[in-house]
Amino acid sequence: MVALNDLLSPIVGAKAADKLEEAFGIRTVNDLLRHYPRKYSDGMNVREEGEEIELEEGTHVTFVDVITATEVRQMKPQPGKRPRKLLRVTLGDRNPPITATFFNADYLIGSLTEGTRVMLSGEIGYFRKTVQLSHPAFLVIGAPGGRTIGTRSFKKIADASGESGSDVLAAFEREFFPIYPATKKLQSWDIYACICQVLAVLDPIPELLPKSFLQQWNLMSEDKALRGVHVSENAVERAAAQERLTYDEAIGLQWALVCRRYGELGETGPAAPLRADGLAAALQKQLPFELTGGQREVLEVISGELGKSRPMNRMLQGEVGSGKTIVSVLAMLQVVDAGLQCALLAPTEVLAAQHYRSIRQVLGPLAMAGELGAADGATAVTLLTGSMSPQQKRQARDEIYSGTAGIVVGTHAIIQESVEFHRLGMVVVDEQHRFGVEQRDRLRAKASGGITPHLLVMTATPIPRTIALTVFGDLETSTLRELPRGRQPITTNVVFTKDKPSWLDRAWARIIEEVAAGRQAYVVASRIDEEPDKKNAYEHGPPPVTVLQVLERLRTGPLAGLRLGLMHGRLAPEEKDAVMSAFRAGEIDVLICTTVIEVGVDVPNATMMVVMDADRFGISQLHQLRGRIGRGQHPSLCLLVTRMPESSKAGERLRAVAGTLDGFALADLDLQERQEGDVLGYNQSGRLTTLRFLSLADHLGIIQDARSFCEAAYLDNPHQPGLDVLAAPFSDSDRVQYLDKS
């Protein structure tokens, strides 16, 4: 007999097992049984002898009838190969006539003969009022000697049923059939056949959850659920199986996260208690502004965790402009005061360079170690990015290795093997959704002396509660909702150019007015040029206006008298730096750009933003973009331009963004709209994430129940084989991918 952890090859054959692994990474019986149907068909649409048919072309249908005529033809020979034969058979005496054609059919001619009763299954096609099936799946009914003759998948189903002769049809005459995620080389029938083979020899499946938990939530057994979801003909029973498997997914994910969280808590962290005479205290005294109540509260929690000898694992989320960065700087200085180093990982060179400048600026003499005018006990801040010259990189690596640099700011370049830290004590990851678990772990692994650095991840994309409990479930969460005093309001309006074309002219005039008042503006487009989209048809409205088209149109048209700058991802790093420096210095009036400015860019004098083709951006992305303005002393205006109708779904979505500045409300709306398939994205192996029944939008209660159960179970006994089975799809570091907003 067969158990869940057995390999598939001895059961379904090496050829089928190889296809399953190649297509879906399925290797074991458990993997296969958790490749759930994506939907259920209404049976096989079997048409017996004598039944009249009226079927549309493309309909998948199954016929059971007697072959009344056969025709064999020679196929056109391929160069260097022997000639092959084509077989065309006619079924019964039907109106219209039904034929089936088999190519390269030399091996079939002796089996599909006149008088043979067969089952044929394929897509309907018509030619001269004759129904044609092209190379359909088939099964010979009542073959001589009780043999099973037919297509591989049908033979597997027939053999698994244990029936023979005419009785074999019972295996196919069902109220429904499961339809599986499939590929061109591995059809749903093939997968179903393998599952039937496995279920025919599978031992009773051990229960993975405590009996008390099943009783509390009225859940069916694991054995019944894993069988029923594939083969039960009772719709109520299938729904109950899906409910049980939803809990399986929730508990598997939460168990993986609990094990990761408590495993890290058991490691040794670098204790860095707050000092009254250190750099952190000195910075607090010289800040030109007062921290908000929320910042002080979050900082107190972080400071307390940094002082302990177990590693902090915390996510800091907050609205755009809520002051996360200064909180992280004060936390890093507390660690530097303990003689340790900190690394700040940013997703782009633009953001890394800005962090470097802003940290140096806010610290002043406190960050000038080794320079003239440095404060007593000052540290140094070092920048390391991929575009720096070899000499610059070498100097940065030397400062990191020697310990001269107390704070290291960089992109993926600081994860490289050539970068060695003197005594890494804390890792800060900005815009966490741009990085996977593996990347942050690789950076933490650079610590020496057997310690695990403290971890602070930050995101300006507010996280719905279900996402926080699942995707970020191995982290404790702190939230900044309060904006610093003095932040100016942002007014947002939607410009429907199809209904009100003159409004766009007014938008350009409004930019001219802002510039005349001494302020600056952004104009954002979704594409750099047309090239990436030439091969794709546009599903939603007209092709997007590109950033290069916008620049040319505005330069020669409405904004001809202004100083325009261009910023996009394909510019060389030095060009990006030059453009941003010029914009920051007020030498550029209007920056025409893509979403490269989405995160972190801080130009307080920019008070207006026009987003072209705003319907092509996600809700949270629009909120992020809007956060680039309203950062100075003047009220700001964001205009969302769309060519979609005001009454369209896109129009409703844009009005929702315009109607609120609450990023948390918009994040919930984003989750409802996009669903978790888009939110969770793909894991780093390129396959879709493992959740099949669990919905992050709909199952908050189940997720909370699963989290509570796993917390209690781990504290009672961290070694739970049953829960380990459920957690296996989520346990590898490359199988859990964070929010993908790109």
Secondary structure, DSSP 4 states (H G I P E B T S, - for coil): -B-TTSBSHHHH-HHHHHHHHHHH---BHHHHHTS--SEEES---EE-TT------TT-EEEEEEEEEEEEEEEPPPPTTS---EEEEEEETT-SS-EEEEESS-TTTTTTS-TT-EEEEEEE-EEETTEEEEES-EEEETT-GGG---B-HHHHHHHHHHT--GGGGGGGT--S-EEE----SSS-HHHHHHHHHHHHHHBPPPPP-S-HHHHHHHT---HHHHHHHHHH---HHHHHHHHHHHHHHHHHHHHHHHHHHHHHHHTS--------TTSHHHHHHHH-SSPPPHHHHHHHHHHHHHHTSSS--EEEEEE-TTS-HHHHHHHHHHHHHTTT-EEEEE-SSHHHHHHHHHHHHHHHGGGGBTTSTTPPTT--EEEEE-TTS-HHHHHHHHHHHHHT-EEEEEESGGGGSTT---SSEEEEEEESGGGS-HHHHHHHHTT--TT---EEEEEESS---HHHHHHTTTTSEEEEE-PPPTTPPPEEEEEEETTT-THHHHHHHHHHHHHHHTT-EEEEE-SBSSSGGGTTS--SSSSPPPBHHHHHHHHHHTTTTTS-EEEE-TTS-HHHHHHHHHHHHTT--SEEEE-GGGSSS---TTEEEEEETTGGGS-HHHHHHHHTTSS-SSS-EEEEEEE-S-TTSHHHHHHHHHHH---HHHHHHHHHHHHHHHHHH-B-TTSSBPS-SS--TTT-HHHHHHHHHHHHHHHHH-S--HHHHHHHHHHHSGGG-------
